[in-house]
Amino acid sequence: MKAILCSQYCQPDDLVLADVPDPVAEPGQAVIAIKSAALNFFDILMIQGKYQIKPPFPFSPAAEVAGVIESVGAGVTDLKVGDRVVASCGHNGAREKIALPANTIVKIPDNLDFDRAAGIIIIYGTALHALEDRASPKPGETLAVLGAAGGTGLAACELGKLMGLKVIACASSDEKLEFAKAHGAELTLNYAKEDLKEGLKRLTGGKGADIIFDPVGGSYAEAALRAIAWEGRFLVIGFAAGDIPKMPLNLALLKGCDIRGVFWGAWTRLNAEKNRANLEKLVKWTAEGKISSHVDRTFPLAQTAEALKVLAGRQAMGKVILMAATAAVSLWDTLLMIAQIGRNVSRRSSLATHAFLDNYLLTDPHFKSLN
């Protein structure tokens, strides 16, 4: 089978498309024929050796996959050949097949296409854990989301709205803010045009944001913390800006606030049953159109380097997806891919339309009947 390999720490252009042996399902495992694999910003850090998790060489980037069960090992009873599934794999998703523990694999309904399914696990899993388990949210509180048009930021906007929070999307362009507003944000702040601290104070009537969701880091983190409400919760999600901020801890004292880390990967290992329940819930919500799992663009497996550079340049609004070279798709998935191409082409002219399309394709009975 084909796989994108990282054989030493490198840049995206140094990754190699190679042939590797097909995986075999051991007892308790199942082999997934991968149709779609989702990329995340940390994939760039991982191939560069800058991420906290360092897989042995050679490995493939991409930590979440969707596809079809090809075979099952001894003792596996809840999965069968042909089941449509999604799973988190940590790495090695940028290949045509993967063997994973069966208890980490979740079935997906027929009306959920592989591209959108692949993008659910990490960004929505992280955002749901952050908001449900770490943020101590109360309905009506304000949630400021930095990097709101990126994958995790967009997930936080959508889930925040579902949880009854007043979402303030913060991003670096009006286009990104328009996109976030179409996906759950009530208010917006362009921190390329307005000081982040002053803008958050203005939008909250001087009180500050009750919850700050920060996957960006860099200089924005301290500015946001200075605009947090009394007894607010600052959620440390990641550092897409590249720099890990050094917060003046006197701010936590003066604001009476909490700075709370959100390490979803470690939490999933310690809370496997809760994480599986979360994933099943997110799959259901996506299939029902409650959350979008919006795909910004797709790339064939051979163009993994180009896909990673889109993430590195912070160009994506939503998920970036790899499609396995030999992936055969159903009529339903073909129709959804055509619609996705249309969204990509028209993205700059009508961002608000995308939220409608995401929901329409899931709910219109004419599309459902074609599957």
C-alpha positions, 0 to 999 in steps of 0.5 A: 500500500502507499504511505507518506513517510517521515524517516527523519525530522524534516519539512513538508517537502521532504516527506516521501510517498512510498510502498509499505506492507499492508497491515494485518489485524491482530487479536482485538484489532481491525484494519481500516481502508482509509478514505479520508485522513484529517491533518492538524497543525501539530502534524507539522510540529511532529514531522519537525520533531517539535511536538511533545509526542515523537513517534519512531521512524518511519511514521506518517502524519495525520492523526484521524481517519475515516474509512471502511473496515477491511478485516477484523482480528480475533475477538472483535465482535462489534465491527464487521467488514464493510462498516463505515467508521472513524477513528483517532490514530495519533499518527500514521493516518496518511496512508491507505490502510491502518490497523487499530484497536477495535475499541477505539473505532466508532461507526458512522451513519450512511449520511455522513461523508468520509471527509467530514467524518475524519475532521470530527475527532480532534478539533471537536473532541478538544473543544468539547473537552475544553468547554464541558470539562475544563471551562465550568461554563454557565449559560449566557457567559461570554466565550472569546475564541482566538483563531476562530476560523481555524479548525479548533476555533471553529469547533469552539464557536459551534459548540459554544453556541450549542451550550448557550454561550455568547460567542465572540470570534477573534481572528485576523481578517474580516473574511475569517470573521464572516466565516466564524459568524456563519458558524455560531459566533454572535460578535466578532473582533478583528485583532489585526485592526483593533487591539485585542484587549481593548476590543474584548473590553468593548464587546463585553461592556468593560467586564471582560470575557468569562471564558477565553479559548486560546489555540493561538498563543504568542502575543495574543495570549497575554492581551486576551488574559488582560481582558478576562472577567473576574473569576474567568477561565483562560483555556490553554489549547495550543500555540499556532502562532509558534511562540509559547507565551510567558504569562505574568502570574500577577494577572491571575492574582489581580483577575482572580482567574484560572489558567487551565491547560487542555491536553485532550490527548492525555485526557482521552487515555485516562478517560477512554469511556467518556472520550468514546461517548463524546465521539459518538455524540459528536458523530451524531451531532454532525450527521444531524447538522448541529455541527458542521465539521466544515472541510476547507479543502481536500488533497490527494495523498501524494500532495500531503506537503501542499496540504501541510503548507496550507496549515502552516500558512494559516490559510485554512478555514475549517479542516484540511483533508487527505484522500487515499489514492485508491479510495473508492467512494459511494454515490453519496460521497461523490455528491458530497465531494462535488458540493464541497468543491463548489464550496471551495470555489465559491468560498470567498464570494459567499461564506454564509452560504456554506453553513446552509449547504452543510446543513442542507446536504444532511437534511434534504430528503432528496440527498438522503435517498440517494445513499 
